[in-house]
Each structure stands twice: as C-alpha cells, then as structure tokens.
Amino acid sequence: MVEKDEIGIILSGATTREAACQLLKEAEKGKIREGMLLIINSRGRKILCRVSQILPYNAFYTEGDPWSEARREGRPIPEAIARQYEICKLELLIEVPRREIQYPPWPGDVVVKVDPELYEYYEEDLFGVSREKRLSNGMYRGIIKFGSLSGYGSLPIPLDVENIPMHLAVFGVTGSGKSFNTGYLIEKLMNIPKNDFEHVSYPMVIIDAHGDYLDYVRYANESKSENKEWIKSGWVQRFVFPNIYFEKPEFRNEFTHPIGIDIDLLSYAELAEIIVTFLRGTTEGAEQQISALIDLFGYMEALGYSSIHDLICNDIEELIRHVDHLDKKPFNYHTATIGAIRRQLKEFFKLEGVFKLLSTSSPMKGEDFIDDITNNRGVAVFDFSAEGAPGVDLKTKQFVMMYLTTILFNKFTKYKLEGSQKYLLFIIEEAQNFCPDKSYPIGSSLAHSKLSAIATQGRKFGLSLCLITQRPSFVDRIVLSMCNTFFIHRVSPEDVSFVRSVTGGLPQSLSMRLTTLNTGELIVTGQMVTVPFPLVVEVNYEERKVKPTIGETKVVDNL
C-alpha cells in the first residue's frame, strides 16, 4: 500500500470482532464515513472491516473541563492548542481473501482505504467471487455489477444471479430511490455475462403500480439498435386494461397489448375460489359454496358445454339458470348456498361488463404466453398505473394478479414435471396490496394464496419473486420470510424492527441508518451478495442507462 492510502492506526484492545483506530489528520472531518469498508494491514494479513462509529474528541470540550466557565460566558477558547483527534470504531468482517479472522489486529497496524486498483481482481480478493466464473474479457459469468460501495465512486459490488431463485425484496419509503434502483437492477438483469462473447437476459413479469418501468418499454422498442446493445431481452412489452387500450389509439401498437383473461386455463377449484372471494373477500366459511360451484361447472360440462369461459362471457344467464339444479339429486345443496352462488356469479360477471377482461383478445389468453416469455427472454410489464388502468379498482387488479400467479405457478410446475428447467422473475410493486399481512387494512387479496405457494415452492421450479413495498411490515410475514436477498432503502421508523427481524439481523451501525439513508443509497444483504455481510451501496443517477421520466415535475413552469 502506498502512503497516501493510510487513514488510521489501530489502537490497543482489538478483538477478532471489533477494533478501534485513530484517524490521521488527513482522514478527519468527514473523509471517512460510517458504513465504509476499510482494510487493516496486520503483519502480512489483510482484514476487511466496516466503520461502525466515528467519535471526534477535543480536550477543551469535555464536561466539567477547565474551560467550562469560558464557554458559559461565551468567551473564545484557544482550541487550536487543544488535544484533539477522531476515533473510528471498526467492525471486523473477514480476512482477505475470504477467510475467518483467527487473531485480532495488533496495536499500530495501519488502516487503509479499499483501493480496487491495488487488486487485479477485486471481485475475487475482496468480494469472494469464484475464480472459476472469471471470463477472459475481465467479466464474470453470471455476475452483475451493482452500484458502487458507499464512499467509493468506482467500486461496483458483484451480485450473483444464480441466487435469484431464492427470492428478492426491495424496501423503501417514497423518495428513497427504491423504484429508480429497481429499474437499475432490471437493466442489469437484461445484460448478464454468459461467456466471453455473449450476454443473456433474465425473463421477467413486472407489476408496475405507478408507471416507473414504462420507459424500458419505450426505449427497447423505439430506440435505435446501436443505443440498446445492452438489452439482451427478446422483447419488452406493455399490457394495459382493455378500457383504455381501445379508447386511446396511441396504445394500439406492436409493443402494447390489452390484458385479457381465459378462465378455461384455471381449474374448476381455482375458478370457484376466485368467484367466491371476489364477492366475499375470503373463502373462510364458504366451503359449501365452492363445492357447489365446482359441481355446477362439472354439470355444465356433462351437458355438453365445453367452455365455462364462453358461458360466463357470452351466456351468463344460461349458467345462472342451471344453478337451480343444484338443489336436486345428486347435489342436494341448501337454498341459501344456491342463492349465494347466484349472487357471486352476477358480481363476477361485472368484470366482463365493466372491463371486458374476458372477451378481449390478448396474448395472455394463450397457453404459450409463459413459454414465449421464458424461451425468448421476454419482459412483460403490466401497467397498473393511472395511465394503464384508469378507474380500475384494487379488487379487479387483484383478480388479474390471481390469474397471473395461477398460470405462472401451473406452468412452472409443468416445466418441472417435464424435466425442463426454466427461470422467471416476478416483480411486484406495492406488494402489500397482493399479499397483505393481517395488520394491513385491506379487505381481501385474491392472489394471496398463490403468491404464498410461489414463495414457498417456486424456487424449486425457477419461479422467483421480487416484492417491492414502502411498508414491509404490511406484507405477509410468511411470504416475506422466504426472501433471501434484500435491497433496503430508507424506511419508516415503524418498520425498523421488522426489517431487522426479516433480514436475519443487521449490525447496529447499519440499523441506526435505516431511517436516514440518503436518496439512492441502500443496504444490500443476502444470498445474491457474494460476502456474508451486508453492504452499503450508492447508485449514481448517471449509472442508469434509461433515465426515468415518471415523477418529473415542472411546478414553476406551469404556475
């Protein structure tokens, strides 16, 4: 290490877990920040550590010192001659390369900043990336570079995409940079190093609650080819609700499609649960009604009706008329049950009457929709924003989510049974609206049970979740507990203890920063991180290739 890199000296009392160093004068007054990674050069060893606390000291500013009266009177103090210094508390992490720390650093050991230029392959030496992943072009197979280590403008952290199937979660209040950084992650997943010459894209389905990711649809389809070499996705398309699709001619283009649903792709049991939940908000206590609907669908099939979808869409009255047969043998359902399912069918039909979700032609209605995404590395953005879903209530959006989660789960189960390994990342904004915790004030969630199934079983099939939320404590705890990589931005004080719990614990130095992280700054921890401890990361605005347009304001111009 060259002398200019030295920032401090280790003091006595170090252990294998923590140490204290006195900063050199050149490193004081904000040049070293809490959360930064440093290196201790200890007699041939390099110990990677994190700054947990910085304590400035001045002998003329201590409680009860001889200068107390002078301060009281507001008189000037000759602080230039005072004994003053800064102590830096360090959390010891690993020996570099990645090894457990067996012996504490010695007093007098030099502390230096991490300088990537001193490591030919810092990804391996500092972050433990397997040497076997290294490609001849300097990149690493299956490793994406995300942001930069906090305090270092040029030290991207490596993330391993092989661990995406373990599920992801993104937390952050409004204005914390959550959506911007998620978009940046999406960009990285569109350009994953495969070998010396090829990059690949991760197939994705995105539930876009506020239109934050529509810029990628426009960019991928409208930009010149030389400006989008980094996009390796086979296609990027947008799906909007039929009412706005047919109302606005500008939506009718080759990369925008209406949302359409084919309920024949659902089993009778799945459809019955949806219909009951759509009216009641829950299936609890409705076992007889679900059973009656299943029997009704089977009865209609026996009469020669091959499509329940066509019946509900085109001849709902015919279906309701046959409900009366359920009080006869061999069914013998109670009149109250029959009356309930009649009301449920009428309520469910409003989906078609108001939003035309069943009768609208859409790529979603084909059995090969998921095949197209997985085989061609597609990115399907479902626009649930005010632009793509005007006037659409939450219950209807939940129904679309229920359909998506069901066909995804069923298709990936089929892939597994066929011995075919496919992968897809299901990114869900405002996750608390679709898999809420009991504490969240929402009537129901049609997609809750299927999302729980994906969370607990999807990783076996290659079907992964990325849950994005402003209030993590309002998301179902069981679903969230299945996530193994976390991107944590500034959170609400009420969520701090929950975030610490669901992530398996954060160091005290980082927990204290959860409510004060700067916009664009985040803590990344979990399986995708190649080191066994959380990292503080910054994403610079200029790093993102497609700049966001959503949320831009021109208040003064318009005033």
Secondary structure, 3 states (H helix, E strand, C coil): CCHHHEEEEECCCCCCCEEEEEECHHHCCCCCCCCCEEEEEECCEEEEEEEEEEEEEECCCCCCCCCHHHHHCCCCCCHHHCCEEEEEEEEEEEEECCECCCCCCCCCCEEEECCHHHCCCHHHHCCCCCHHHECCCCCECCEEEECEECCCCCCCEEEEHHHHHHCEEEECCCCCCHHHHHHHHHHHHCCEECCCCCEECCCEEEEECCCCCHHHHHHHHHCCHHHCCCCCCCEEEEEECHHHHHHCHHHCCCCEEECCCCHHHCCHHHHHHHHHHHHHCCCCCCHHHHHHHHHHHHHHHHCCCCCHHHHHHHCHHHHHHHHHHHHCCCCCCCHHHHHHHHHHHHHHHHHHHHHCCCCCCCHHHCCCHHHHHHHCCEEEEEECCCCCCCCCCHHHHHHHHHHHHHHHHHHHHHHHHHCCCCCEEEEECCHHHCCECCCCCCCCCCCHHHHHHHHHHHHHHCEEEEEEECCHHHECHHHHHCCCEEEECCCCHHHHHHHHHHCCCCCHHHHCCCCCCCCCEEEEEECCECCCCCEEEECCHHHCCCCCCCCCCCHHHHC
